Amino acid sequence: MKKPSRFIKSAVATAKSVEMELPWARGARRDAAIARRKGQAPVLKRA
């Protein structure tokens, strides 16, 4: 069996170490920031 290349090892190591932001994470932070600016309580959306 062929040994994994350095590129594959590097890609796997990076994938394990990087903390990924999910698409819906931005929305909650943004809504909270807008609510703080307006002086209102943030509106929490539920699925």
C-alpha positions as CSV (number, residue, x, y, z in Angstrom):
1,M,0.0,0.0,0.0
2,K,1.2,3.5,-0.9
3,K,2.3,5.9,1.9
4,P,0.1,9.0,2.3
5,S,1.8,12.1,0.8
6,R,2.9,15.1,2.8
7,F,0.0,17.1,1.3
8,I,-2.6,14.6,2.6
9,K,-1.1,14.7,6.1
10,S,-1.1,18.5,6.1
11,A,-4.7,18.7,4.8
12,V,-5.9,16.2,7.5
13,A,-4.0,18.1,10.3
14,T,-5.4,21.4,9.2
15,A,-8.9,20.0,9.0
16,K,-8.6,18.7,12.6
17,S,-7.2,21.9,14.0
18,V,-9.3,24.6,12.4
19,E,-12.5,25.5,14.1
20,M,-15.2,25.9,11.5
21,E,-17.9,28.5,11.7
22,L,-21.3,27.2,10.7
23,P,-23.5,29.4,8.5
24,W,-26.2,29.9,11.1
25,A,-23.6,31.1,13.7
26,R,-23.2,34.5,12.1
27,G,-27.0,35.2,12.2
28,A,-27.3,34.8,16.0
29,R,-24.3,37.0,16.7
30,R,-25.5,39.6,14.2
31,D,-29.0,39.7,15.7
32,A,-27.6,40.1,19.2
33,A,-25.4,43.0,18.1
34,I,-28.3,44.8,16.3
35,A,-30.5,44.3,19.4
36,R,-27.8,45.8,21.6
37,R,-27.5,48.8,19.4
38,K,-31.3,49.3,19.4
39,G,-31.5,48.7,23.2
40,Q,-33.8,45.7,22.8
41,A,-33.7,42.1,23.9
42,P,-32.5,39.9,21.0
43,V,-35.2,37.9,19.3
44,L,-34.3,34.2,19.4
45,K,-35.5,32.2,16.4
46,R,-36.3,28.6,16.8
47,A,-36.4,25.9,14.1
